[in-house]
Amino acid sequence: DAMLYYNSNPELKQVIDMIKTGFFSHGNPDTFKDIVDNLLYHDRFLTLADYASYISTQDKVSATYQDTTAWARMAIHNIASSGKFSSDRTIAEYAREIWGVEPTLDKLPDPHSEDKA
């Protein structure tokens, strides 16, 4: 129940109330009404349930970022550990399986070029 999290976390309640009353929309409470209603009454992703954990983790990220050596080490490790982007694989599979074509690295012509071969 999202209302349980809303009512038990003063910081979260303040944030939601600020959105609800138009603080972030020049005093217009209707601008983000659908978002507030979704969070409070229809949140199937349990966003409010994750709020405290998110804030705690973000505090750790912020502290780590202040230690530039640790941050650089973690960033390099992350980059070195990453593989092929999943979107690249997905696009290639889609081209092969749906369109029946092989992806290519050929450069596409400039659409604004006068030379339309």
Sequence and secondary structure as in RCSB ss.txt:
>XXXX:A:sequence
DAMLYYNSNPELKQVIDMIKTGFFSHGNPDTFKDIVDNLLYHDRFLTLADYASYISTQDKVSATYQDTTAWARMA
IHNIASSGKFSSDRTIAEYAREIWGVEPTLDKLPDPHSEDKA
>XXXX:A:secstr
 HHHHHHH HHHHHHHHHHHTTTTTTT TTTTHHHHHHHHH  TT HHHHHHHHHHHHHHHHHHHHSHHHHHHHH
HHHHHH  S HHHHHHHHHIIIII           TT S   
